[in-house]
Amino acid sequence: MPQDPDAIPSERAARQAAIVRALSGCVPAHALLYHREDTTPYECDGLTAYRQHPLVVCLPEDEAQVQAVLQTCHRLSVPVVARGAGTGLSGGALPHAMGVTLSLAKFNRILKIDPLARTATVQCGVRNLAISEAAARHGLYYAPDPSSQIACTIGGNIAENSGGVHCLKYGLTVHNVLRVRGYTVEGEPVEFGSEALDSPGYGLLAAAIGSEGMLAVTLEATVRLIPRPQLARCIMASFSDVRHAGNAVAAVIAAGIIPAGLEMMDGPMTRAVEDFVHAGYDLSAAAILLCESDGTPEEVEEEIARMSEVLQSAGATAIAVSQSEQERLTFWSGRKNAFPASGRISPDYMCMDSTIPRRRLADILLAIAGMEKKYRLRCCNVFHAGDGNLHPLILFDANDPDELHRAELFGADILETSVAMGGTVTGEHGVGVEKLNSMCVQFSSEEHAQMLALKKAFDPSGLLNPGKVVPTLQRCAEYGKMLVRGGQLAHPELPRF
């Protein structure tokens, strides 16, 4: 029988009171938030189109409190969603309506910098950039640098396997984390990886990184540090055609060059960021590439010359090379501020995160241009061109339900087109709730069953971040029917279940 709508609020209040009473024995009173005005800041992450008030927000202050909270929630069968800085862009930290949001913001200590081993051991709430700032006095830094690195935390980076503009040469989070330590949903201590070259047992570190808080709650990590290069210079190359720019990316890699960074922005994105940061971008260009070289002065000089030659041969209409560190940072300032710049020209934006083969960069940009007309929405494109990780920003107004619906269809079309081109539905932002439907296209029912089996091995009760990442068979079936009914089946050749 359907629930009585009038009974729902009272049932929610009763459950909330029971949880607060139980958790009061685990954390101090000031570490529990449950009034609506106190929990509102936690209702979403960087994907603001989807919001949900948590039943309770808990802010533990030490590991013993985290363990006690998890044990209590497990005993009461209460869902738990771990949250860092809330900068994620896929709804991975979206609260559970009847669960606890576990904020780990107070775990913000750098525990050890070992310059000889070139490692840093930090708590999960340490900001990405803070690691490099602490290691700078040793001439070292932490390479993965998401655009949100000034605010995002290492725990969130581990959950999403974050990248950044320098991931082409230095790798993603998974390539730069040696060890992760935390607790299972039952409150049992668990550790993945090791500070040594190898660790006993199955290699589960890579499974934990990118698991989006579904396997365990991360509290501490040991990350790899690398020497800060003696010099870094950046090329800004303009192209009159997106196909020439896309081909230039492939040409650079084909020449055996692995730049420290290789990024692309299309014309609309360039204009948006130039108005915001005044980086000196070529506003007449259909696309610009930012290609960085780092190393010794001799290495940089040679690589810059080689890249400039390749870019000119690929059809660059203009090439500028940074002549100082300040100018290099200015070149990058627009790329780093692409998201806030988009927020200035639109009430809302939906940032997609698919990955395609590099040789299809121009194809996907041209396809997205067609989708703008199809869905009657604007889109600015910025992406990690070197590894084919796209970040189209769909501009819309979330206050208009029809625009939100069209933005969702637009995003799904981009993801499905990426799969059809030989790519994937995500690169570094994770699946969260945003890409649940697209997972129905990317993976078969058998593959989803294996994903759920891995989760069940760590979280048999399914309490950690439930409803994220892996869709149900029913959801996939309903999604397919919805697309057919709406005439939105952009790629009927793709398998669906």
Salt bridges, closest charged atoms under 4 A:
GLU43 OE2 - ARG51 NH1 2.77
GLU43 OE1 - HIS53 ND1 3.69
GLU61 OE2 - HIS30 NE2 2.73
GLU61 OE2 - LYS106 NZ 3.08
GLU63 OE2 - ARG181 NH2 2.50
GLU133 OE1 - ARG127 NH2 3.57
ASP145 OD2 - HIS166 ND1 2.60
ASP145 OD2 - LYS336 NZ 3.53
GLU191 OE1 - ARG179 NH1 3.61
GLU195 OE2 - ARG179 NE 3.85
GLU220 OE2 - ARG179 NH2 2.50
GLU220 OE1 - ARG181 NH2 2.76
GLU263 OE1 - ARG335 NE 2.69
GLU263 OE2 - HIS384 ND1 2.83
ASP275 OD2 - ARG344 NH1 3.28
GLU292 OE2 - HIS166 NE2 2.80
GLU292 OE1 - ARG328 NH1 2.82
ASP294 OD1 - LYS169 NZ 2.68
GLU325 OE2 - ARG328 NH2 2.63
ASP353 OD1 - HIS391 ND1 3.73
ASP353 OD2 - LYS435 NZ 3.98
ASP363 OD1 - ARG243 NH2 2.93
ASP363 OD2 - ARG360 NE 2.62
ASP402 OD2 - ARG376 NH2 3.95
ASP402 OD2 - ARG406 NE 2.85
ASP413 OD2 - LYS374 NZ 3.36
GLU416 OE1 - ARG496 NH2 2.67
GLU428 OE2 - HIS384 NE2 2.74
GLU428 OE2 - HIS391 NE2 2.88
GLU434 OE1 - LYS435 NZ 2.86
ASP459 OD2 - LYS455 NZ 2.73
GLU493 OE2 - HIS491 ND1 3.30
